[in-house]
Amino acid sequence: MTRAEFDQQFLNENVRLLCGVDEAGRGPLAGAVFAAAVILPEDFYMEEINDSKALTEKKREALFPVICEKALAYSIARVNEDVIDEINILNATMMAMRNAIEGLSVKPDMILVDGNISRNLPEPNLCVKKGDSLSQSIAAASILAKVVRDRYCKEELAIEYPAYGFEKHKGYGSKKHCELLCTLGPCKAHRKTFIGKILAKGQELC
């Protein structure tokens, strides 16, 4: 079954507009979490649209404008690190997803959500484990969210905090990032609720 065929099984006389939703940036030590919502035409199919993690950065960038052009509607939202620290990453992720869905120019008839949690998201929705590899709509959303977050890391965080190398590790806990975090201390972009253990073990990491 192709990813488009997976989506087709949910379309019927009551479901014409199917929305895929996914996030990017749930695991990093710094920066915002992003989410995208995408509604693709029923007859649209591109084999290249796949889980963003399975694609190169160059391929994601090439697919980004195609998805934006072909989509019936798409929306991308972000929730910043201060809010993540205040309400926790799960609630922040759900907030970003909800904001993305509510930002669509048309209301979807059904929503496919990557993962196994859809707390506080509009109904009807269905959680799909590994949905970014199964559903074309979710895969498209994963690409949009990932591309926009990577650009944010390179064009905002890396420029504002050049010493931390955000353009390379995108905020994830790479060895180099952890070493810089221990050496320089956290910047305002770091998620305070994520870095405590790393700072506590700073001598070992550095």
LOVEXPA-129024 format. One line per 3 residues: number of its first residue (from 1); their letters; for each residue z, x, y of C-alpha. Coordinates in steps of 0.5 Angstrom, whole numbers. Layout:
N
NUM	A	Z:X:Y | ...
REM end
This chain:
206
1	MTR	0:0:0 | -2:3:7 | 3:2:13
4	AEF	-2:-3:16 | -1:-7:9 | 6:-7:9
7	DQQ	6:-10:16 | 1:-15:14 | 6:-18:9
10	FLN	10:-21:15 | 5:-24:19 | 3:-31:18
13	ENV	2:-38:22 | 9:-37:25 | 9:-29:26
16	RLL	3:-27:30 | 7:-22:34 | 10:-16:30
19	CGV	14:-11:33 | 16:-4:30 | 22:-1:33
22	DEA	25:6:32 | 29:11:36 | 29:19:38
25	GRG	35:23:39 | 41:20:35 | 43:27:33
28	PLA	42:32:38 | 48:35:42 | 45:34:49
31	GAV	41:29:53 | 39:22:52 | 37:17:46
34	FAA	31:14:47 | 28:8:43 | 21:5:43
37	AVI	18:-2:41 | 11:-3:39 | 7:-9:38
40	LPE	0:-7:35 | -6:-12:34 | -7:-15:27
43	DFY	-13:-12:25 | -11:-5:28 | -10:1:23
46	MEE	-10:8:23 | -8:13:17 | -6:18:22
49	IND	0:14:25 | 6:16:21 | 13:18:21
52	SKA	14:22:27 | 18:27:23 | 12:28:19
55	LTE	7:30:25 | 6:36:29 | 8:36:36
58	KKR	0:37:38 | -1:31:33 | 4:26:36
61	EAL	1:28:43 | -6:26:41 | -4:20:38
64	FPV	1:18:44 | -5:15:49 | -8:12:43
67	ICE	-2:8:41 | -1:6:48 | -8:4:49
70	KAL	-9:0:43 | -2:-4:43 | -2:-11:45
73	AYS	5:-9:48 | 10:-3:48 | 16:-1:52
76	IAR	20:5:52 | 28:6:54 | 33:11:54
79	VNE	41:11:54 | 44:17:58 | 49:22:55
82	DVI	55:19:59 | 54:12:56 | 53:15:49
85	DEI	60:19:50 | 63:12:53 | 61:7:47
88	NIL	59:12:42 | 52:14:39 | 51:8:35
91	NAT	52:3:40 | 48:7:45 | 42:7:40
94	MMA	42:-1:39 | 43:-1:47 | 36:3:47
97	MRN	33:-1:42 | 35:-8:45 | 33:-5:52
100	AIE	26:-3:49 | 25:-10:46 | 27:-14:52
103	GLS	22:-9:56 | 16:-12:52 | 11:-16:56
106	VKP	10:-21:51 | 16:-23:46 | 15:-21:39
109	DMI	16:-27:33 | 19:-22:29 | 22:-15:29
112	LVD	22:-9:24 | 28:-4:25 | 28:3:22
115	GNI	34:4:19 | 39:-1:16 | 43:-3:22
118	SRN	40:-8:27 | 47:-10:31 | 46:-14:37
121	LPE	38:-14:37 | 34:-20:38 | 33:-25:32
124	PNL	29:-25:28 | 29:-18:25 | 29:-14:19
127	CVK	32:-7:18 | 27:-3:14 | 30:4:11
130	KGD	25:9:12 | 21:4:16 | 18:10:20
133	SLS	14:12:13 | 13:5:11 | 11:1:17
136	QSI	5:2:22 | 9:-1:27 | 15:3:26
139	AAA	11:9:25 | 8:8:32 | 14:7:35
142	SIL	17:13:32 | 12:17:35 | 12:14:42
145	AKV	20:15:42 | 19:22:40 | 14:24:45
148	VRD	17:21:51 | 24:25:49 | 21:31:47
151	RYC	17:31:54 | 24:29:57 | 27:35:54
154	KEE	22:40:57 | 21:37:64 | 28:35:66
157	LAI	33:38:62 | 30:45:61 | 28:45:68
160	EYP	35:43:71 | 39:47:65 | 34:53:64
163	AYG	39:58:61 | 40:53:55 | 33:53:52
166	FEK	32:45:51 | 25:46:51 | 25:50:44
169	HKG	31:46:41 | 30:39:44 | 38:39:44
172	YGS	39:39:37 | 44:44:34 | 40:50:32
175	KKH	44:56:31 | 41:59:38 | 43:53:42
178	CEL	50:53:39 | 51:60:41 | 49:59:48
181	LCT	54:53:48 | 59:57:46 | 57:63:51
184	LGP	56:59:57 | 60:53:55 | 57:46:56
187	CKA	53:43:61 | 53:36:64 | 47:34:59
190	HRK	52:36:53 | 55:30:49 | 62:31:50
193	TFI	64:27:44 | 59:31:40 | 61:38:41
196	GKI	68:39:40 | 68:42:33 | 63:47:35
199	LAK	67:49:41 | 73:50:37 | 69:54:32
202	GQE	66:58:38 | 68:65:35 | 65:64:28
205	LC	59:62:31 | 58:67:36
REM end
